[in-house]
Amino acid sequence: MVLVKGIMMIPWLLLVSLFCKSTQDGNGQESGVLHCGAQNLKLTNSSQMILLTWEDTPSCSTVQDVLIYELEVLIADKKEHYDEVAVTPDQIGSTHSWNWKSYLALECASHSVRLRSRYKNHTSQWNQETLPGLETSKAEVYPKGKHFQVGSTATFCCVLPAGDVFDKMSLPEYSSADMNTTRISNQTYALTVHLNQASKYSCTDVKCELNPDVVYGACAYIGYPPNVTDLQCETRDLQSVDCHWTDKDSSLPFKSVTEYHLLESPTICAKWPETTCSQEVRVDARERNWTLTASNPLGEVKLSDTADLTKRVHMFPPEGVTALSVNARNVSLEWKWTVQQYYNLSLICQVNINNHGENTISEYFGVGLKFAVLNDLIPNWTYNVAIRCRTAQHFWKWSSWSTNVNFHTKGDVPDALDVWMQVMDNQIITIWKMPLANQSHGHIEDYEVTWTKTTERERQNRTKVAPNNFSLALSLDTTVGHIVTVTARNINGSSAPSTITIPSSNPDGTRVNTSLIIGSSGSFNLSWSASPTASCGYIVDWCSTLGNCTVEWLKVSPNQTNASIFSKNFKDGLRYTLSVYACTQGAPVLLQRREGYVGEKKIQDGLFKSVKGQQQDWDYEVSWEPISRREQTAFIQGYVLYCLDNNNNKVINFSTDNPEANSLTARNLKNGSYIFTVKARTAVGECGATSITATLNLLTDNLIGTVFISLAAVFGLLSLITIVCYRHWTCIKDTVYPPIPKPVLTSTGEHGCRNFQVDQCHYSEADIMDVPELYCRAGTPINGFVSQENMPFVFSQTPKGYYNQPLKKFTPPPLTLPSTAIPSQPGLPSSPFRREFPNASYNLIMQPGNQQSNFCPELQEGMSLERSSDGYQPHGHPETFTTNQTEEDPDTPMSCVSTYILLPQSSSR
């Protein structure tokens, strides 16, 4: 039993022993790995770069997996950075390295690096190396003289000795918003700045200010890395390569500049600010790469250009240019080349001819070209020429211009003159432009003018004009056309003749209407319709509209129908007349006429002359004299009348758009005093103000005044009439109320009647009449009625109270009634007939003396009398009496066989 138990325990003992063995072996291996670490640590620096190197301990050789090294960076004993380095099994046994760039200059504070290994979950002990900061006896700013790129962030520190008191750090060219100050330790302060601008001068100052008022600092160079573009390479002498480029913002002021290397040569080819570089090479007809390297402390840039230099020949300018064989109108130029290969090239050369500021370029071709001939030059003229050339094949660039060469051509006869005409009053003025220096070709000695009628060309008149005169006034017959020719003469001879035809004046010819034109920018832009008669072009002339000016003109080619007219004599505010003529083989033909101002000006006050005002009821009319053109410095477009009421300072206005108006009426005004101001409206505003003052009265006041004036006029007129009538009353009375002639019966004796003349009065012809005379023959008494003492009885007007009274019936003897006419006044015609003589109480009917007696009717008893010629008719039947018919007296001009005298009846019937 006991044996059995012992046998059963043996396996268990073996298992336990194996387990212990294996446990002991595992602990031995792990213990070896934990001893793997770093040895031979070495910490160095370059500027602000920290470099750590180390090796593995021998125990690391047993590591079968990746071994990790942990690193920590301490700045002033404060953890600043952590990093790891992985080492693979095949790297174990070699030297390992690690670097890190500190944001802070190493002089500012101590920098320590701690290192340990980590394998799986087990780590080794820390190994540490330290780079101590600088200890100074005075304050220092770090880094010093370092380069920074624009756009980067930099940290500067200020290290203070014990006892100093820090105030602040700053960059004077930066604002405080771009800076941040921190404290690293008791004696160290750091300033972090975003560098957004390059240094303006040699460098940028970094200042550290202490208390009290102590400043320390350092210099920082802030700039850009090389920024090179546009590399081009060429050859100039076919023996070297020349490259040029553009460098933008690559300067680092003064301290360190960009260097350039060509074709990766170690030799410096150029330094900033140079942008060209040359190097001798073999130039052949093939393409190759041309490389430029630009470097500075902030970086390096490489550029390349691929080119066949035989197609990029940039020639040097010609040398030794000279003028040979100088003539009046041509000259020969010659030059040479400094590069012999140019003589074998096909070349194109340009000659720039400078003519007093005006440049003309001529081109010439040839192999190895070295001379040129210039033609069409101006005689007696100074020229300045320069030459440049290029290859005719594979054009790349022109050479620069050669040195300028001057020469003066020989003289020649003058050019033909520019001639025009001006008609003033009864004179024709031939005028020509003074030849310019490039037209006279020498000193002008005189001008010769010849003229002749167009109908008599063989008869010419000729005269000389002094060289300082440029016109000739001729008193010619304007009804006939003339041909005028002008030539200029200098020491070399006379110019070609210039001829103009003066047209005859034609009062019945077609007139051209004048239209208006507005100038701009000191000139007139004129256009017109093409004319088929303009065989030699057009002539535009201009002159002041007010006259008394010398005409100016411009000649235009036939295919041009517009021109910009400019003259140094143009003045603002002065009206000009512009005329367009068609140039023909004969006389010029007027096509268009315009008037305008090159620039309008405000018209001065007081424009209106003789300003008057007149009240019309409640209206007031202001008038003025027509405005002369001399007073107008702008086009008048209308007028404005302003009325200022002095009572309430209210202004009203009335206007017209008629520039020809000479009056304006202010309407519906009220009583009061007004100031009337009239102004002209122009494109430059209202101007030319002229004022008058007037007072408007009530309408009743005007009426009373009118009544008094009318009464005074009537009284004066009546007084005048009364005086005239009083002084000429007698004549007026005789004219208006002439005396009525009285018929008279007269007796020639015992048995007959004699003439009794009625007093005559000189009346007007209308009042002259035949006055009847009554004759009584001697014989039987008239029914017992016989005049006393045998005297003739006279029929007088009916006495008062006897009208219409009955008469006693009787038979009167025959009466003869001759008629004697009142003599007419001298010069007045007399009537051959007799007429009735009306009387208020009776009518005598008379006949001409040559009529028969039976023409005088008898009145029988019981007959009624018809209405008399004056409209009177008796109220009753009148009594009649009849005279006995007797023999007529042959001497009597008028006889009445039977006549009557009607006596009016009594009113009581």
C-alpha angles and dihedrals in degrees: 000000000000090000092052092052090050092052090050093053094056097077092049091052091051091051092050091049092050092049092051091049093052092047091051092051093050094052090052094056095046091048089057094052093051089060090059111108147121127302137176094035114189123186119194136159142212114197102311094340118109116207121193124187128182144157134227121256116245091253089068090073090084093059110117098183140043113306117211125210116200119207131192126188119210123193112195087347091303119120107249107161142015127199142163134217120200118212119195121213091256091055094053111112096033129100115270127206138192132179137191132181115226120218086219128066109255089233090065099067142347116283118205130185121201120197134189136158127239125198118178106312096338127087133190129230120284118263115199136196124184136203105201122218123241121273112209137186091222136030116283134189120215142237101035125201094354125155120237130186119235109257096031128112119240134188122211125188135205116211114200129198118234112287099026119121118222119224110170148316124227150160108225093212093056134069123240090249089070095050135072126186123205135177115241098177140335091286102027130074127180131208119201115199134180104224105217101157137047122245110276096206134017091313144331118268120231109199132200114193123199134191121288101033101293118141129195127175154163136221123246124192110216118186147111136286116247113298103189123168142159101041113188126175127196141152128245103180100025087242103078142029122244119197129187132182145170120256116195123196094336099132123116102193115256098307099078128359134191117273125208129211124188124213088359090289114159088226113099106243098187143345131219129306088032113095101184133073133181132197132173114249139154108269113211136156099272139090122253139163118264111200129200123192119199120187140170134161091281098052153312133256130192126202131181136193126195115213147145102231094205086069093047104061113155104189128216114241121265117272131216099020110186135175114235131183098012111197135171096272107011141039138186121232126199134185142162139225127239092203111067093205089067091072088065096050128091103243141193117204130190124208115205110207112199112202106187093310097328113108126208123181124207125186129217131187134207149115109277087353112203108158141041138184119225117209137185094041125161114256118241090016137130119232135188118205137184131180136213131175144192138182113279092218122057094008111215111155141339117248117245117270119277124239112291118258125201128207137164122222124223123260129265141175115298122268119255112281126248102239131188139160139236125195114210121173106309095338130093112212116202108203133182135184118257107255112250121230090262089052104042094055088200140000113321110232099186147323127246121212123191127180138179140167116268088235095049106040093156091065109071132179118210136192140165124236125202116252092246093056121080104182141049125204114215126190099214135162101269093198089071127058119243136200116219123191126191129190133179124218132203134165091285096053142272127319126241110280119264113209132194128180116223109211121225117254112257115189090190094049124118113279123215118227117235118234131188128256132188119214126217135197092005096305144077122245103210129184133173142176118273115258123211089213093061096098095155100031134261137303122213116193131178139188139161111286089224089064128221093104138113112251119241124201146186128206118219129196119253095250093055123083101176137055140181107230116209131165133173086224094062114119130191115245094027119112117228133196116219122193130190119208131186112233108226137170086263131028120343116261121223110234106167142005126197136179127202152121124267084213127001120227131197113268113241120248118268093050096142117076128203093009110191135179132207129185118225109185103294093345128086122205120205116196135179142180119275110274116244121227090240088067094049117091092169138025110279109226098180143310138268126205116203120198117200113195106214091203099063102006090241116156123207127173140206124194145183132199093211109107090194094058118117100186142043129193126216107209137205096015126166133225114291147073119305137187109215115201121184121197136181119238115225138162089264094051139270113325146148093067117193123176139198131181124225139170121219116215132205118274091237090057089055090047093051090048091049091050093050092047091049093049092049090050092050092046091050092047092050091047091052092048091048092051092047093046092048093052094046099033097124094054092043091050092049090048099045099032108024117188114263111242115236120226110227129198111215133181124225093204141303095327105021147042127249129207119268113195120219115227110266127223128190105248134163120279091258090057096048111108141162110264112210120230121205119217124191122204121213113254143091116006114257101254090311095311108124125160118248117266088007089282120152116260123232127219105223130173116291111273121244113279094019099092117126092002121146117254129212112261114251142150110234123205119259114285128208115210111197118184128224118193121221106245115256121239115257113285095018120111118241123223118241090210133073121230138203115273108215119219128185092233104031147006127227114204110211135186132201112268096246094060124103119260094244090071088076105074124218120236110226124203112271095026121126122232118236122232111288123238092259091056097253120134125178118244097230140029106288125221115242135202131201129206120219114258113249135177114288122244105242090215093058112100091208132026129188116201095184121018137156145201115215116212118199118246126245115277089230093072 
